[in-house]
């Protein structure tokens, strides 16, 4: 009887605490479903400086923006390529997989930030310009390798943390699906 009363009193106290706003049970977080991703996040703050801020006071031409951002991306692409040397769909040790995930995450974050900033600055025109930046064979190889690694079960897109939405769009969706979420209006008219 004592065990029964103890159990009942614990249940009552837990219910009262839950109603009072104290959470005693762990919150269940829904599992990430990459198939349901329709856009990449558009937080209120930009991640990188605009290209014209990087280049000085003159407003760069579209071609100058593309070249400047490609130079930025080259660093991240080379990091991914270096990580790919020791992590393939056939063999990837835990430490090498961690290096690959880190390199890909950084690449995806920078790619997302560039796309987001260009969309904010110029709307659909900026998004088109951003897609031009990533039309290099090196960028395409990064995404193709990530697709292969995902399809082979080597990497789970959720393991890419805050880059998982961008990864899901690039790995599982057609290229025109790579868009920011519509929770912020771009400066230029569409």
Rosetta blueprint (number, residue, H / E / L):
1 X L
2 X H
3 X H
4 X H
5 X H
6 X H
7 X H
8 X H
9 X H
10 X H
11 X H
12 X H
13 X H
14 X H
15 X H
16 X H
17 X H
18 X H
19 X H
20 X L
21 X L
22 X L
23 X L
24 X L
25 X L
26 X L
27 X L
28 X L
29 X L
30 X L
31 X L
32 X L
33 X L
34 X H
35 X H
36 X H
37 X L
38 X L
39 X L
40 X E
41 X L
42 X L
43 X L
44 X L
45 X L
46 X L
47 X L
48 X L
49 X L
50 X L
51 X H
52 X H
53 X H
54 X H
55 X H
56 X L
57 X L
58 X L
59 X L
60 X L
61 X L
62 X H
63 X H
64 X H
65 X H
66 X H
67 X H
68 X H
69 X H
70 X H
71 X H
72 X H
73 X H
74 X H
75 X H
76 X H
77 X H
78 X H
79 X H
80 X H
81 X H
82 X H
83 X H
84 X H
85 X L
86 X L
87 X L
88 X L
89 X L
90 X L
91 X L
92 X L
93 X L
94 X H
95 X H
96 X H
97 X H
98 X H
99 X H
100 X H
101 X H
102 X H
103 X H
104 X H
105 X H
106 X H
107 X H
108 X H
109 X H
110 X H
111 X H
112 X H
113 X H
114 X H
115 X H
116 X H
117 X H
118 X H
119 X H
120 X H
121 X H
122 X H
123 X H
124 X H
125 X H
126 X H
127 X H
128 X H
129 X H
130 X H
131 X H
132 X H
133 X H
134 X L
135 X L
136 X L
137 X H
138 X H
139 X H
140 X H
141 X H
142 X H
143 X H
144 X H
145 X H
146 X H
147 X H
148 X H
149 X H
150 X H
151 X H
152 X L
153 X L
154 X L
155 X L
156 X L
157 X H
158 X H
159 X H
160 X H
161 X H
162 X H
163 X H
164 X H
165 X H
166 X H
167 X H
168 X H
169 X H
170 X H
171 X H
172 X H
173 X L
174 X L
175 X H
176 X H
177 X H
178 X L
179 X L
180 X E
181 X L
182 X L
183 X L
184 X L
185 X L
186 X L
187 X L
188 X L
189 X L
190 X L
